[in-house]
Amino acid sequence: MEGQDEVSAREQHFHSQVRESTICFLLFAILYIVSYFIIRRYKRKSDEQEDEDAIVNRISLFLSTFTLAVSAGAVLLLPFSIISNEILLSFPQNYYIQWLNGSLIHGLWNLASLFSNLCLFVLMPFAFFFLESEGFAGLKKGIRARILETLVMLVLLALLILGIVWVASALVDKDAASMESLYDLWEFYLPYLYSCISLMGCLLLLLCTPVGLSRMFTVMGQLLVKPTILEDLDEQIYIITLEEEALQRRLNGLSSSVEYNIMELEQELENVKTLKTKLERRKKASAWERNLVYPAVMVLLLIETSISVLLVACNILCLLVDETAMPKGTRGPGIGNASLSAFGFVGAALEIILIFYLMVSSVVGFYSLRFFGNFIPKKDDTTMTKIIGNCVSILVLSSALPVMSRTLGLHKLHLSDPSRDSETSKPSANGHHKAL
């Protein structure tokens, strides 16, 4: 009987692993397809040629798509974990949701962490150097020469970073142990490398999110049709049409030798056409779109911003008054054992909405900063180098989102490895325990 029980347990474990692998593959395939169409929408069409550069661009495109899919997975994992916890609490014995368990959620988080490290430190540097490489002088030009140059550049970059870390460690701690700490690189430093990137992402989020919260109203005002109060759109369209015709006549009357004036008039004509398009769109919009959608969206943004600020303020006060409220790396109740909000499913839905709002605001704030303003992608006119930079930036922001949300008190989710529930006193294999 004991042998049969052992075989049955092994079969169940095998089927569980196959099921989890299949679910992870299907979820990632969906994210990859969506990310591919998003990048293809912004990628410059002139890069699509049938030559060596086209092959390099295609490889960089696939690597960038993989990175964007990982970023989307990292953003969606936290809401997915929260809603999964509430579903398991509401239907604990339902046969059709047995696949949704703590082992699957924990496996998804491990894969997200692994792929994020892989994209940040291997795939994206490889894509950038591969895109910029031409092959060493004296060697036969081709894909192999460019791959060789890219690998050499990656090795040199890794040696440079390791050398800087080793020297900095020796300067800070001058004993002999610090000199030998480089030999513990795989067991000690690499597991915490992703945490350092998350810290940098948190600092970037702290810088971008306030800017994004203030810019969200302006951005939504540009996307939506504003109400027409005491405005005559027909008269404005008539005036702008006369101005467009006047500029067109001036352009036709100028000779080709006056190049500066022609360029200036073409830019002014383009601005007039853009303004005319916006006015025509406002005129064609329905009454409910003008008078209902715009005020509703603005009120919704105001409510979300107010709730976010209120929750963060309450969390800061709790941290100042109560030391037990600190977000420590302790083992929580796990998935499906306790609700994350005092309001149950409604509170969890509110947390998910605020998390998405925080991420969208941080992205808007990131592109609103003057230093990153040139990173804004343009439809059908974005180079692969700029696409790689955008993918890396979004990956860093998405990696910091769970830590940022946990620190600000937007969620109270704890992830613990279900296979180690009985080993409460033992550390994990990589020297630290994951907790959100």
Secondary structure as UniProt FT lines:
FT   HELIX           2..42
FT   HELIX           45..47
FT   HELIX           52..90
FT   TURN            92..93
FT   HELIX           95..97
FT   TURN            98..99
FT   HELIX           102..118
FT   HELIX           119..123
FT   HELIX           124..132
FT   TURN            137..138
FT   HELIX           143..172
FT   HELIX           176..179
FT   HELIX           180..184
FT   HELIX           185..189
FT   HELIX           190..223
FT   HELIX           233..253
FT   TURN            256..257
FT   HELIX           259..284
FT   HELIX           287..288
FT   HELIX           289..293
FT   HELIX           294..321
FT   HELIX           323..325
FT   TURN            335..337
FT   TURN            342..344
FT   HELIX           345..368
FT   TURN            371..372
FT   HELIX           373..375
FT   TURN            379..380
FT   HELIX           384..408
FT   HELIX           418..420
FT   TURN            421..422
FT   TURN            424..425
FT   TURN            429..430
//
